[in-house]
Amino acid sequence: MGIYASLAFAVLVFVSTHTRARFPELERLGGNLNNYPIGDYLVRIKNASLAGRREVVVENSKFVAAVAKTLIKLKVLESVKVESGFVTSHLAYHRKAPVLIDLKLVSKPGLRHYIDMSKLTGRRRRNASKLILSTPKGVLSSDEAVAKNVGGEVIAEVW
């Protein structure tokens, strides 16, 4: 086992030094290379739910914290802690099964989807899923948006 472990480490070192030598511009890129943090956060929550994990930790931003608070209102998350640059989200479970059934990203960086009030009220009557919207009044669920009479960008659809 020791020989295989050292060979794997040698390959890892060779590949990383080889990559650094060929692409020096990667050296100056540091930190989080994700250009869509809210999509990353929601996909991590979905994957954690499918894997049966209890918590998700991501880097902090105001938008991620606002979406997390909306997910608490939808009862998908139990609690959220924002501390020292990270957001820790605890998933809600009911009878040892995650409450989140499915989550679909609707808006993406290359294509944004918007919904107005008339489509939102019609959708509310015939669909069991909830939408997470970014509106002028903050990040809201579809029910809250109908109550406040606003539309906005559809971030995700939650079942």
Order of alpha helices (4+ residues) and beta strands (2+ residues): alpha-alpha-alpha-beta-alpha-beta-beta-beta-beta-beta-beta-alpha-beta-beta-alpha-beta
